[in-house]
Amino acid sequence: LSGYVPDPFWSQLPYTNIHMAITPDILHQLYQGVISHLLSWCQDIIGADELDNRVKRFPPSHGIRHFKNGFTILSNVSGPERKQMAKLLLGIMAGAAPKDVIRCCRALLDFTFIAQYASHSEETLKYLDDALQTFHQHKEIFVTLGIREHFKIPKLHSLLHFSSSIRLFGSTDNYNTEMFERLHIDFAKEAYRASNHRDERPQMLRWLERREKINAFDGYLQWKH
């Protein structure tokens, strides 16, 4: 896929299209991908200070997180945080950016929310494709404003395949990787805390291996007794 492997393992497999194995991912392709790019572009357009000021002044609302210190102070933004930021974005940008920027924001947000429907019809998939088409119709505003020189972004390109993947594999909640994110706590964060934070990877692997053996032995004891 990257172009650096001249003879990949699947090249001789008949009737194989490896690209079909890459299903849409709401968390990493949309929220941590396209929406992350969009937030960065919006910050460049109105400035970090103005963006944060608008976030701070946003009225409290049920089900929406209030970022009392703004967006730009955040580092290592999590998926849930990015979701909350997306909920605020359109209201924050209203009146602060050219109309085509607002149209692009709305189009990508529409795409993101429609892509998460638990069930789809040809009508809803048309809404999905129309939202993406709207973004492409107005995206040149970011070039005009000097924010972007091109749109050769893999995660942006991946949006073209969402509707066809949904037709083939069903709604995106069937293969969204977000459900496994909690394992980062068990398999990464806790393992890192158990290390001395120096050359941590071998220590983390040993910790995980021991945890697996303990869990396996615990299961054996429960079965035996």
MARDOZA-448830 format. One record per residue (C-alpha): residue in one letter; residue number from 1; x, y, z. Coordinates in steps of 0.25 Angstrom, whole numbers, plus 5000, padded with zeros to 4 digits. Layout:
<rs>
- r_k_east_north_up
- A_NUM_X_Y_Z
...
</rs>
This chain:
<rs>
- r_k_east_north_up
- L_1_5000_5000_5000
- S_2_5011_5010_5003
- G_3_5019_5007_4991
- Y_4_5032_5002_4998
- V_5_5029_4987_4997
- P_6_5031_4982_4983
- D_7_5025_4968_4985
- P_8_5014_4968_4996
- F_9_5009_4955_5001
- W_10_4996_4957_4994
- S_11_5001_4960_4980
- Q_12_4999_4946_4975
- L_13_4986_4943_4982
- P_14_4975_4942_4971
- Y_15_4963_4950_4972
- T_16_4969_4959_4983
- N_17_4967_4974_4985
- I_18_4975_4977_4997
- H_19_4969_4991_4998
- M_20_4955_4985_5001
- A_21_4961_4980_5014
- I_22_4963_4994_5019
- T_23_4949_4998_5024
- P_24_4945_5012_5029
- D_25_4949_5016_5043
- I_26_4941_5026_5050
- L_27_4951_5029_5061
- H_28_4964_5030_5053
- Q_29_4960_5034_5039
- L_30_4949_5044_5043
- Y_31_4951_5049_5057
- Q_32_4966_5048_5059
- G_33_4968_5050_5044
- V_34_4959_5059_5035
- I_35_4953_5066_5047
- S_36_4967_5068_5053
- H_37_4971_5075_5040
- L_38_4959_5083_5039
- L_39_4961_5089_5053
- S_40_4975_5092_5050
- W_41_4971_5099_5037
- C_42_4960_5107_5045
- Q_43_4971_5111_5055
- D_44_4980_5116_5044
- I_45_4968_5124_5038
- I_46_4963_5132_5051
- G_47_4976_5130_5060
- A_48_4978_5122_5072
- D_49_4974_5134_5082
- E_50_4961_5137_5075
- L_51_4958_5122_5074
- D_52_4960_5120_5089
- N_53_4952_5132_5092
- R_54_4940_5128_5084
- V_55_4941_5114_5091
- K_56_4941_5120_5105
- R_57_4929_5129_5102
- F_58_4921_5117_5096
- P_59_4909_5116_5105
- P_60_4907_5103_5113
- S_61_4898_5093_5107
- H_62_4894_5079_5111
- G_63_4902_5068_5106
- I_64_4913_5077_5101
- R_65_4926_5079_5108
- H_66_4930_5093_5112
- F_67_4945_5095_5109
- K_68_4947_5107_5119
- N_69_4962_5109_5115
- G_70_4959_5107_5100
- F_71_4964_5097_5090
- T_72_4979_5100_5087
- I_73_4984_5098_5101
- L_74_4980_5083_5099
- S_75_4991_5073_5095
- N_76_4990_5058_5092
- V_77_4975_5060_5089
- S_78_4967_5048_5091
- G_79_4956_5043_5082
- P_80_4945_5047_5092
- E_81_4951_5061_5093
- R_82_4951_5062_5078
- K_83_4937_5058_5077
- Q_84_4933_5069_5087
- M_85_4941_5079_5079
- A_86_4934_5075_5066
- K_87_4920_5078_5073
- L_88_4925_5092_5076
- L_89_4932_5095_5063
- L_90_4921_5100_5054
- G_91_4916_5110_5064
- I_92_4930_5115_5067
- M_93_4933_5118_5053
- A_94_4920_5125_5050
- G_95_4922_5139_5046
- A_96_4937_5138_5047
- A_97_4941_5132_5034
- P_98_4937_5133_5019
- K_99_4924_5126_5015
- D_100_4932_5115_5007
- V_101_4939_5111_5020
- I_102_4926_5110_5027
- R_103_4921_5101_5016
- C_104_4933_5092_5017
- C_105_4932_5091_5032
- R_106_4917_5088_5031
- A_107_4919_5078_5020
- L_108_4930_5070_5027
- L_109_4922_5070_5040
- D_110_4910_5065_5032
- F_111_4918_5054_5026
- T_112_4924_5050_5040
- F_113_4910_5049_5047
- I_114_4903_5042_5035
- A_115_4915_5032_5034
- Q_116_4911_5028_5048
- Y_117_4897_5024_5045
- A_118_4893_5010_5051
- S_119_4886_5007_5038
- H_120_4886_5012_5024
- S_121_4878_5013_5012
- E_122_4881_5018_4998
- E_123_4875_5031_5002
- T_124_4884_5033_5014
- L_125_4897_5028_5006
- K_126_4893_5039_4996
- Y_127_4893_5049_5007
- L_128_4907_5044_5011
- D_129_4912_5046_4996
- D_130_4905_5059_4995
- A_131_4912_5064_5007
- L_132_4926_5060_5002
- Q_133_4923_5066_4989
- T_134_4919_5079_4995
- F_135_4933_5080_5002
- H_136_4940_5077_4989
- Q_137_4932_5088_4982
- H_138_4937_5099_4993
- K_139_4950_5094_4998
- E_140_4958_5103_4989
- I_141_4955_5114_4999
- F_142_4966_5108_5008
- V_143_4976_5109_4996
- T_144_4972_5124_4994
- L_145_4974_5127_5008
- G_146_4988_5121_5008
- I_147_4984_5110_5018
- R_148_4986_5099_5009
- E_149_4995_5096_4996
- H_150_4988_5083_4993
- F_151_4978_5073_4998
- K_152_4987_5060_4996
- I_153_4983_5055_5009
- P_154_4981_5040_5010
- K_155_4970_5041_5021
- L_156_4963_5051_5013
- H_157_4964_5042_5001
- S_158_4958_5030_5009
- L_159_4945_5038_5010
- L_160_4942_5034_4995
- H_161_4941_5019_4999
- F_162_4931_5021_5011
- S_163_4918_5019_5004
- S_164_4923_5007_4996
- S_165_4929_5000_5008
- I_166_4916_5002_5016
- R_167_4908_4995_5004
- L_168_4918_4984_5005
- F_169_4920_4982_5020
- G_170_4908_4989_5027
- S_171_4908_5001_5036
- T_172_4921_5006_5042
- D_173_4918_5002_5056
- N_174_4921_4988_5051
- Y_175_4936_4991_5049
- N_176_4939_5003_5057
- T_177_4952_5002_5065
- E_178_4947_5011_5076
- M_179_4942_4999_5084
- F_180_4956_4994_5086
- E_181_4962_5007_5090
- R_182_4960_5004_5105
- L_183_4970_4993_5103
- H_184_4980_5004_5102
- I_185_4979_5006_5117
- D_186_4981_4991_5120
- F_187_4992_4988_5110
- A_188_4999_5001_5109
- K_189_4997_5011_5120
- E_190_4997_5002_5132
- A_191_5009_4994_5126
- Y_192_5016_5007_5124
- R_193_5013_5011_5139
- A_194_5019_4998_5143
- S_195_5032_5001_5137
- N_196_5043_5010_5142
- H_197_5041_5019_5129
- R_198_5055_5015_5124
- D_199_5056_5006_5112
- E_200_5041_5003_5115
- R_201_5037_4994_5104
- P_202_5044_4981_5108
- Q_203_5038_4984_5122
- M_204_5024_4986_5117
- L_205_5025_4973_5109
- R_206_5029_4965_5121
- W_207_5018_4971_5130
- L_208_5008_4968_5119
- E_209_5013_4954_5118
- R_210_5013_4952_5133
- R_211_4998_4957_5133
- E_212_4994_4947_5123
- K_213_5000_4936_5130
- I_214_4994_4940_5143
- N_215_4980_4941_5136
- A_216_4982_4928_5130
- F_217_4985_4921_5143
- D_218_4974_4928_5150
- G_219_4965_4922_5139
- Y_220_4970_4908_5142
- L_221_4968_4910_5157
- Q_222_4954_4914_5155
- W_223_4951_4902_5146
- K_224_4958_4892_5155
- H_225_4950_4897_5167
</rs>
